[in-house]
Amino acid sequence: MQKIALLALVLAVTAAKFVDTHTTLAQINSDPFGHVVLSAIKAHLQASTPANEVNMLLNGVGAGLVQDQNDHDHAFELDTTTNNRIVEDLEKEILYHQNQIASNTQLRDDTIEALAVSEEDIRVTISDIANNEATYAREEATRNQQHETFVSKVAAIDDVIDAIDDAAKLIQHLSLGASFAQLKSKYDTLHKKLSDNTSHTALLQPVITALTELATHGVNQKALTKIAQLLSEIRQQLVQEKAAKTDVEDRQAAHWAEFSVHLSNEHTRLVERKAQLEVQIQEQKDTIEDAQSWIEFHTLELENSEERLAGQQAWYAVQSEIYETQTAERTAQQEIVDRLQEHISEKLSTTAQFIASRN
């Protein structure tokens, strides 16, 4: 309001060129500054001071106004420079914190996605380890069962071969002239052993039948030769069967040796992969936590910088308003001085009368 009043005064003083002197001086006198100046002039006139000294007084007042404005301009220029520097620094701070928030948010979000992939990878890896261990246990049990079966069957074959060899020795003794009565106990033992066999019943049946006929019909060389030939053939079949089973056993053992190494290597790889994923997952969790902490930190710093910027801008707005108001006041005051100088120079007597008549 004061600023508006001053501007109105300036307009009024300017328009005074077109009104009478008393009206102009009355307007000046109504202004506090004009009233003070007129009071000073009155004191000089009462002291019979020459007109030029009155002008010197007004010049001094005008020079003071100019100096005050220059000082105020300089101070406001410094304020403006300082304000611009502070605002620039704060805007840089704000941009920095905004960029940090954006980059850490991106890092956090990207790492959360990567963590989900890592956690899925470790779940699959743990499942693969369990499957590997189950496969190893199953295949090892199968291999152990195969070996036990092989040992059992080979032992059965060896028992039959031993019985066949005992039968061949019996036939040989009889061929060399021993009597059946002399070998009766060995015959009975051998016959029972062959009859009790359950692994090669069909293969041994012809031998059992031939030995039974030998005991029933008596010993003759032709029968002994036939039995010896039969024993040799059966023994050869048993040797071949044992060799075949041994070959199968060797191949199964070699396969298991190779496959077990593969399973062990795969197990080692999976366990190492699991350990790597555990470290990776922990690092990703740490990264997410750190990024979130930085987001919170820079968010607080951003709010602080924005508050400081708003405060600085508000301060500068006040300083600008003060500068504009005081500048307007000095402009109005300078206009008053200029008008008074004009009246002192051109209408001294009228001015003096007005000053003398004012309270």
Secondary structure, DSSP 8 states (H G I E B T S, - for coil): -HHHHHHHHHHHHHHGGGS-HHHHHHHHHHSHHHHHHHHHHHHHHHTT--HHHHHHHHHHHHHHHHHHHHHHHHHHHHHHHHHHHHHHHHHHHHHHHHHHHHHHHHHHHHHHHHHHHHHHHHHHHHHHHHHHHHHHHHHHHHHHHHHHHHHHHHHHHHHHHHHHHHHHHHHHHHHTT--TTTTHHHHHHHHHHHHH--SSHHHHHHHHHHHHHHHHH---HHHHHHHHHHHHHHHHHHHHHHHHHHHHHHHHHHHHHHHHHHHHHHHHHHHHHHHHHHHHHHHHHHHHHHHHHHHHHHHHHHHHHHHHHHHHHHHHHHHHHHHHHHHHHHHHHHHHHHHHHHHHHH-HHHHHHHHHH--
